[in-house]
Amino acid sequence: MSEETYVNSEKRHYDMLRAMQTIHRRSRGLVDFVKNYRQLTRIPEPVTVSVSVMEMLTDINHLLKAEGVNFSFNIQPRDIHIMADRTQIEQALINLIKNADEACRHTQQPEIRIETYRDEYQKPVVTVSDNGYGIMPEVMERIFVPFFTTKTGGSGIGLTICRQIMKLHCGSISIESEINKGTKVTLKFLKT
């Protein structure tokens, strides 16, 4: 075999190896995409019961504290209940609290607060606030778009799932944010 043939053979081998690595990486990416898409389309109808917000937030606090995520909460009145599928609402709150933790992780005194109260119509409201870096205005209009993310390694489904869960509960989710001051997410429950 001539030297030129040998070099061409090595180059083809190298090119094939890179192509196979690319195919493998894309295959993993497609599997992840399908898995995330299935999560979005498979949220079951909520099985609603009367849920103590105090009990739920205390349990979430214990769970996330083990992961190093700290937050404070204020519940008024302390015996407030919501009609909800506890598992689904817990998942939404955990997503929001973890987002808040990431947003204020680099501030000198990170603060995540949850407040629960009744609005002027006596409907339950839960807010999750942080003093993090905030959300850029150009990003704000896309935050509920499935698979849109600004996070490295993020799936872009967390807020979309939160919105779907709130819609399934006949409620709503809204977000206010100010750059370098923080973000406030409001969950409104229409059923009591």
LUMROBA-716467 format. One record per residue (C-alpha): z, y, x; residue number from 1; residue in three letters; chain. Coordinates in Angstrom, 3 decimals. Layout:
<pz: Z&py: Y&px: X&num: NUM&residuo: ALA&cadena: A>
...
END
This chain:
<pz: 0.000&py: 0.000&px: 0.000&num: 1&residuo: MET&cadena: A>
<pz: -0.984&py: 3.356&px: 1.403&num: 2&residuo: SER&cadena: A>
<pz: 1.534&py: 6.126&px: 1.848&num: 3&residuo: GLU&cadena: A>
<pz: -0.203&py: 8.244&px: -0.815&num: 4&residuo: GLU&cadena: A>
<pz: -0.071&py: 5.387&px: -3.353&num: 5&residuo: THR&cadena: A>
<pz: 3.591&py: 4.831&px: -2.516&num: 6&residuo: TYR&cadena: A>
<pz: 4.419&py: 8.554&px: -3.026&num: 7&residuo: VAL&cadena: A>
<pz: 2.512&py: 8.620&px: -6.340&num: 8&residuo: ASN&cadena: A>
<pz: 4.333&py: 5.472&px: -7.473&num: 9&residuo: SER&cadena: A>
<pz: 7.724&py: 6.992&px: -6.589&num: 10&residuo: GLU&cadena: A>
<pz: 6.805&py: 10.203&px: -8.427&num: 11&residuo: LYS&cadena: A>
<pz: 5.781&py: 8.244&px: -11.544&num: 12&residuo: ARG&cadena: A>
<pz: 9.024&py: 6.262&px: -11.349&num: 13&residuo: HIS&cadena: A>
<pz: 11.034&py: 9.490&px: -11.057&num: 14&residuo: TYR&cadena: A>
<pz: 9.118&py: 11.094&px: -13.958&num: 15&residuo: ASP&cadena: A>
<pz: 9.693&py: 8.031&px: -16.149&num: 16&residuo: MET&cadena: A>
<pz: 13.377&py: 7.987&px: -15.286&num: 17&residuo: LEU&cadena: A>
<pz: 13.731&py: 11.668&px: -16.270&num: 18&residuo: ARG&cadena: A>
<pz: 11.780&py: 11.078&px: -19.475&num: 19&residuo: ALA&cadena: A>
<pz: 14.069&py: 8.170&px: -20.406&num: 20&residuo: MET&cadena: A>
<pz: 17.154&py: 10.272&px: -19.667&num: 21&residuo: GLN&cadena: A>
<pz: 15.765&py: 13.012&px: -21.921&num: 22&residuo: THR&cadena: A>
<pz: 15.026&py: 10.498&px: -24.689&num: 23&residuo: ILE&cadena: A>
<pz: 18.559&py: 9.100&px: -24.344&num: 24&residuo: HIS&cadena: A>
<pz: 20.124&py: 12.584&px: -24.511&num: 25&residuo: ARG&cadena: A>
<pz: 18.012&py: 13.525&px: -27.553&num: 26&residuo: ARG&cadena: A>
<pz: 18.898&py: 10.246&px: -29.270&num: 27&residuo: SER&cadena: A>
<pz: 22.614&py: 10.992&px: -28.815&num: 28&residuo: ARG&cadena: A>
<pz: 22.012&py: 14.505&px: -30.145&num: 29&residuo: GLY&cadena: A>
<pz: 20.220&py: 13.141&px: -33.220&num: 30&residuo: LEU&cadena: A>
<pz: 23.012&py: 10.629&px: -33.881&num: 31&residuo: VAL&cadena: A>
<pz: 25.566&py: 13.469&px: -33.715&num: 32&residuo: ASP&cadena: A>
<pz: 23.399&py: 15.606&px: -35.996&num: 33&residuo: PHE&cadena: A>
<pz: 23.130&py: 12.831&px: -38.589&num: 34&residuo: VAL&cadena: A>
<pz: 26.883&py: 12.166&px: -38.400&num: 35&residuo: LYS&cadena: A>
<pz: 27.634&py: 15.864&px: -38.964&num: 36&residuo: ASN&cadena: A>
<pz: 25.074&py: 16.093&px: -41.765&num: 37&residuo: TYR&cadena: A>
<pz: 26.655&py: 13.104&px: -43.498&num: 38&residuo: ARG&cadena: A>
<pz: 30.051&py: 14.840&px: -43.338&num: 39&residuo: GLN&cadena: A>
<pz: 28.554&py: 17.818&px: -45.147&num: 40&residuo: LEU&cadena: A>
<pz: 26.970&py: 15.756&px: -47.903&num: 41&residuo: THR&cadena: A>
<pz: 29.807&py: 13.297&px: -48.511&num: 42&residuo: ARG&cadena: A>
<pz: 32.719&py: 15.456&px: -49.582&num: 43&residuo: ILE&cadena: A>
<pz: 34.029&py: 13.613&px: -52.644&num: 44&residuo: PRO&cadena: A>
<pz: 35.060&py: 15.267&px: -55.877&num: 45&residuo: GLU&cadena: A>
<pz: 38.637&py: 16.450&px: -55.433&num: 46&residuo: PRO&cadena: A>
<pz: 41.446&py: 14.540&px: -57.066&num: 47&residuo: VAL&cadena: A>
<pz: 43.694&py: 17.459&px: -57.950&num: 48&residuo: THR&cadena: A>
<pz: 47.453&py: 17.317&px: -58.279&num: 49&residuo: VAL&cadena: A>
<pz: 50.159&py: 19.938&px: -58.076&num: 50&residuo: SER&cadena: A>
<pz: 50.724&py: 20.554&px: -54.350&num: 51&residuo: VAL&cadena: A>
<pz: 53.708&py: 22.387&px: -52.888&num: 52&residuo: SER&cadena: A>
<pz: 52.270&py: 24.926&px: -50.444&num: 53&residuo: VAL&cadena: A>
<pz: 55.581&py: 24.997&px: -48.532&num: 54&residuo: MET&cadena: A>
<pz: 55.553&py: 21.231&px: -48.049&num: 55&residuo: GLU&cadena: A>
<pz: 51.857&py: 21.175&px: -47.081&num: 56&residuo: MET&cadena: A>
<pz: 52.159&py: 24.001&px: -44.518&num: 57&residuo: LEU&cadena: A>
<pz: 55.322&py: 22.479&px: -43.042&num: 58&residuo: THR&cadena: A>
<pz: 53.469&py: 19.179&px: -42.537&num: 59&residuo: ASP&cadena: A>
<pz: 50.436&py: 20.954&px: -41.010&num: 60&residuo: ILE&cadena: A>
<pz: 52.776&py: 22.916&px: -38.735&num: 61&residuo: ASN&cadena: A>
<pz: 54.358&py: 19.688&px: -37.422&num: 62&residuo: HIS&cadena: A>
<pz: 50.938&py: 18.127&px: -36.885&num: 63&residuo: LEU&cadena: A>
<pz: 49.392&py: 21.074&px: -35.044&num: 64&residuo: LEU&cadena: A>
<pz: 52.511&py: 21.888&px: -33.030&num: 65&residuo: LYS&cadena: A>
<pz: 52.058&py: 18.472&px: -31.395&num: 66&residuo: ALA&cadena: A>
<pz: 48.595&py: 19.705&px: -30.300&num: 67&residuo: GLU&cadena: A>
<pz: 50.027&py: 22.968&px: -28.934&num: 68&residuo: GLY&cadena: A>
<pz: 48.852&py: 25.117&px: -31.858&num: 69&residuo: VAL&cadena: A>
<pz: 51.543&py: 27.458&px: -33.209&num: 70&residuo: ASN&cadena: A>
<pz: 51.471&py: 29.594&px: -36.333&num: 71&residuo: PHE&cadena: A>
<pz: 53.920&py: 31.275&px: -38.669&num: 72&residuo: SER&cadena: A>
<pz: 53.810&py: 31.248&px: -42.431&num: 73&residuo: PHE&cadena: A>
<pz: 55.237&py: 33.321&px: -45.252&num: 74&residuo: ASN&cadena: A>
<pz: 55.158&py: 31.918&px: -48.780&num: 75&residuo: ILE&cadena: A>
<pz: 55.985&py: 34.124&px: -51.760&num: 76&residuo: GLN&cadena: A>
<pz: 57.257&py: 32.789&px: -54.052&num: 77&residuo: PRO&cadena: A>
<pz: 58.599&py: 29.944&px: -51.929&num: 78&residuo: ARG&cadena: A>
<pz: 58.047&py: 27.385&px: -54.714&num: 79&residuo: ASP&cadena: A>
<pz: 54.352&py: 28.229&px: -55.214&num: 80&residuo: ILE&cadena: A>
<pz: 52.115&py: 25.252&px: -56.017&num: 81&residuo: HIS&cadena: A>
<pz: 48.342&py: 24.893&px: -56.145&num: 82&residuo: ILE&cadena: A>
<pz: 46.247&py: 22.441&px: -58.128&num: 83&residuo: MET&cadena: A>
<pz: 44.319&py: 20.788&px: -55.329&num: 84&residuo: ALA&cadena: A>
<pz: 43.242&py: 17.677&px: -53.526&num: 85&residuo: ASP&cadena: A>
<pz: 45.862&py: 17.909&px: -50.793&num: 86&residuo: ARG&cadena: A>
<pz: 43.809&py: 16.008&px: -48.206&num: 87&residuo: THR&cadena: A>
<pz: 40.815&py: 18.305&px: -48.625&num: 88&residuo: GLN&cadena: A>
<pz: 42.810&py: 21.554&px: -48.603&num: 89&residuo: ILE&cadena: A>
<pz: 44.785&py: 20.380&px: -45.567&num: 90&residuo: GLU&cadena: A>
<pz: 41.494&py: 19.716&px: -43.771&num: 91&residuo: GLN&cadena: A>
<pz: 40.209&py: 23.191&px: -44.643&num: 92&residuo: ALA&cadena: A>
<pz: 43.445&py: 24.823&px: -43.446&num: 93&residuo: LEU&cadena: A>
<pz: 43.495&py: 22.795&px: -40.230&num: 94&residuo: ILE&cadena: A>
<pz: 39.886&py: 23.888&px: -39.526&num: 95&residuo: ASN&cadena: A>
<pz: 40.803&py: 27.534&px: -40.139&num: 96&residuo: LEU&cadena: A>
<pz: 43.993&py: 27.397&px: -38.060&num: 97&residuo: ILE&cadena: A>
<pz: 42.184&py: 25.739&px: -35.152&num: 98&residuo: LYS&cadena: A>
<pz: 39.451&py: 28.408&px: -35.346&num: 99&residuo: ASN&cadena: A>
<pz: 42.159&py: 31.079&px: -35.272&num: 100&residuo: ALA&cadena: A>
<pz: 43.810&py: 29.392&px: -32.290&num: 101&residuo: ASP&cadena: A>
<pz: 40.525&py: 29.387&px: -30.355&num: 102&residuo: GLU&cadena: A>
<pz: 39.883&py: 33.025&px: -31.283&num: 103&residuo: ALA&cadena: A>
<pz: 43.205&py: 34.322&px: -29.980&num: 104&residuo: CYS&cadena: A>
<pz: 43.803&py: 31.878&px: -27.147&num: 105&residuo: ARG&cadena: A>
<pz: 42.996&py: 34.534&px: -24.533&num: 106&residuo: HIS&cadena: A>
<pz: 45.051&py: 37.379&px: -26.014&num: 107&residuo: THR&cadena: A>
<pz: 48.336&py: 38.267&px: -24.354&num: 108&residuo: GLN&cadena: A>
<pz: 50.426&py: 37.570&px: -27.443&num: 109&residuo: GLN&cadena: A>
<pz: 48.423&py: 35.247&px: -29.704&num: 110&residuo: PRO&cadena: A>
<pz: 49.466&py: 35.359&px: -33.325&num: 111&residuo: GLU&cadena: A>
<pz: 48.325&py: 33.194&px: -36.212&num: 112&residuo: ILE&cadena: A>
<pz: 49.822&py: 33.935&px: -39.615&num: 113&residuo: ARG&cadena: A>
<pz: 49.464&py: 32.211&px: -42.949&num: 114&residuo: ILE&cadena: A>
<pz: 50.505&py: 34.000&px: -46.103&num: 115&residuo: GLU&cadena: A>
<pz: 50.578&py: 32.632&px: -49.615&num: 116&residuo: THR&cadena: A>
<pz: 51.107&py: 34.739&px: -52.719&num: 117&residuo: TYR&cadena: A>
<pz: 49.910&py: 35.215&px: -56.280&num: 118&residuo: ARG&cadena: A>
<pz: 47.235&py: 37.830&px: -56.932&num: 119&residuo: ASP&cadena: A>
<pz: 47.265&py: 40.320&px: -59.815&num: 120&residuo: GLU&cadena: A>
<pz: 46.054&py: 37.510&px: -62.146&num: 121&residuo: TYR&cadena: A>
<pz: 48.870&py: 35.194&px: -60.960&num: 122&residuo: GLN&cadena: A>
<pz: 46.356&py: 32.954&px: -59.162&num: 123&residuo: LYS&cadena: A>
<pz: 47.390&py: 31.447&px: -55.791&num: 124&residuo: PRO&cadena: A>
<pz: 45.931&py: 32.998&px: -52.636&num: 125&residuo: VAL&cadena: A>
<pz: 46.268&py: 31.650&px: -49.085&num: 126&residuo: VAL&cadena: A>
<pz: 45.283&py: 33.767&px: -46.074&num: 127&residuo: THR&cadena: A>
<pz: 44.903&py: 32.708&px: -42.442&num: 128&residuo: VAL&cadena: A>
<pz: 44.958&py: 35.667&px: -40.026&num: 129&residuo: SER&cadena: A>
<pz: 44.776&py: 35.961&px: -36.269&num: 130&residuo: ASP&cadena: A>
<pz: 44.813&py: 38.727&px: -33.669&num: 131&residuo: ASN&cadena: A>
<pz: 41.904&py: 37.260&px: -31.720&num: 132&residuo: GLY&cadena: A>
<pz: 38.615&py: 38.700&px: -30.549&num: 133&residuo: TYR&cadena: A>
<pz: 37.077&py: 38.886&px: -34.032&num: 134&residuo: GLY&cadena: A>
<pz: 33.603&py: 37.983&px: -35.236&num: 135&residuo: ILE&cadena: A>
<pz: 30.552&py: 40.003&px: -34.226&num: 136&residuo: MET&cadena: A>
<pz: 28.760&py: 41.615&px: -37.231&num: 137&residuo: PRO&cadena: A>
<pz: 25.479&py: 39.821&px: -36.456&num: 138&residuo: GLU&cadena: A>
<pz: 27.357&py: 36.502&px: -36.439&num: 139&residuo: VAL&cadena: A>
<pz: 29.356&py: 37.260&px: -39.604&num: 140&residuo: MET&cadena: A>
<pz: 26.317&py: 36.961&px: -41.878&num: 141&residuo: GLU&cadena: A>
<pz: 25.606&py: 33.441&px: -40.573&num: 142&residuo: ARG&cadena: A>
<pz: 29.063&py: 31.885&px: -40.324&num: 143&residuo: ILE&cadena: A>
<pz: 28.631&py: 29.688&px: -43.410&num: 144&residuo: PHE&cadena: A>
<pz: 25.161&py: 28.449&px: -42.395&num: 145&residuo: VAL&cadena: A>
<pz: 25.386&py: 24.710&px: -41.647&num: 146&residuo: PRO&cadena: A>
<pz: 25.147&py: 23.869&px: -37.939&num: 147&residuo: PHE&cadena: A>
<pz: 25.301&py: 27.518&px: -36.843&num: 148&residuo: PHE&cadena: A>
<pz: 27.872&py: 27.897&px: -34.081&num: 149&residuo: THR&cadena: A>
<pz: 28.745&py: 30.250&px: -31.262&num: 150&residuo: THR&cadena: A>
<pz: 31.065&py: 27.701&px: -29.630&num: 151&residuo: LYS&cadena: A>
<pz: 30.014&py: 25.545&px: -26.735&num: 152&residuo: THR&cadena: A>
<pz: 30.202&py: 22.012&px: -28.054&num: 153&residuo: GLY&cadena: A>
<pz: 30.810&py: 23.197&px: -31.625&num: 154&residuo: GLY&cadena: A>
<pz: 29.151&py: 21.380&px: -34.511&num: 155&residuo: SER&cadena: A>
<pz: 28.792&py: 24.386&px: -36.818&num: 156&residuo: GLY&cadena: A>
<pz: 30.103&py: 22.550&px: -39.868&num: 157&residuo: ILE&cadena: A>
<pz: 33.783&py: 23.597&px: -40.012&num: 158&residuo: GLY&cadena: A>
<pz: 33.395&py: 26.741&px: -42.123&num: 159&residuo: LEU&cadena: A>
<pz: 30.629&py: 25.158&px: -44.183&num: 160&residuo: THR&cadena: A>
<pz: 32.966&py: 22.293&px: -45.077&num: 161&residuo: ILE&cadena: A>
<pz: 35.745&py: 24.780&px: -45.917&num: 162&residuo: CYS&cadena: A>
<pz: 33.405&py: 26.622&px: -48.274&num: 163&residuo: ARG&cadena: A>
<pz: 32.281&py: 23.382&px: -49.934&num: 164&residuo: GLN&cadena: A>
<pz: 35.886&py: 22.273&px: -50.404&num: 165&residuo: ILE&cadena: A>
<pz: 36.789&py: 25.603&px: -52.013&num: 166&residuo: MET&cadena: A>
<pz: 33.738&py: 25.434&px: -54.319&num: 167&residuo: LYS&cadena: A>
<pz: 34.732&py: 21.910&px: -55.364&num: 168&residuo: LEU&cadena: A>
<pz: 38.158&py: 23.363&px: -56.207&num: 169&residuo: HIS&cadena: A>
<pz: 36.517&py: 26.152&px: -58.292&num: 170&residuo: CYS&cadena: A>
<pz: 37.868&py: 28.615&px: -55.749&num: 171&residuo: GLY&cadena: A>
<pz: 36.445&py: 30.902&px: -53.107&num: 172&residuo: SER&cadena: A>
<pz: 36.639&py: 31.686&px: -49.405&num: 173&residuo: ILE&cadena: A>
<pz: 36.002&py: 35.070&px: -47.836&num: 174&residuo: SER&cadena: A>
<pz: 36.285&py: 36.405&px: -44.299&num: 175&residuo: ILE&cadena: A>
<pz: 37.070&py: 39.842&px: -42.919&num: 176&residuo: GLU&cadena: A>
<pz: 36.947&py: 40.518&px: -39.204&num: 177&residuo: SER&cadena: A>
<pz: 37.213&py: 43.370&px: -36.764&num: 178&residuo: GLU&cadena: A>
<pz: 36.172&py: 43.108&px: -33.123&num: 179&residuo: ILE&cadena: A>
<pz: 39.176&py: 42.867&px: -30.756&num: 180&residuo: ASN&cadena: A>
<pz: 41.599&py: 43.070&px: -33.700&num: 181&residuo: LYS&cadena: A>
<pz: 41.229&py: 39.708&px: -35.391&num: 182&residuo: GLY&cadena: A>
<pz: 40.035&py: 37.821&px: -38.416&num: 183&residuo: THR&cadena: A>
<pz: 41.456&py: 37.135&px: -41.861&num: 184&residuo: LYS&cadena: A>
<pz: 40.240&py: 34.252&px: -44.021&num: 185&residuo: VAL&cadena: A>
<pz: 41.195&py: 34.339&px: -47.710&num: 186&residuo: THR&cadena: A>
<pz: 41.239&py: 31.259&px: -49.932&num: 187&residuo: LEU&cadena: A>
<pz: 41.534&py: 31.981&px: -53.664&num: 188&residuo: LYS&cadena: A>
<pz: 42.432&py: 29.222&px: -56.095&num: 189&residuo: PHE&cadena: A>
<pz: 41.455&py: 29.714&px: -59.716&num: 190&residuo: LEU&cadena: A>
<pz: 43.315&py: 26.693&px: -61.094&num: 191&residuo: LYS&cadena: A>
<pz: 47.096&py: 26.792&px: -61.250&num: 192&residuo: THR&cadena: A>
END
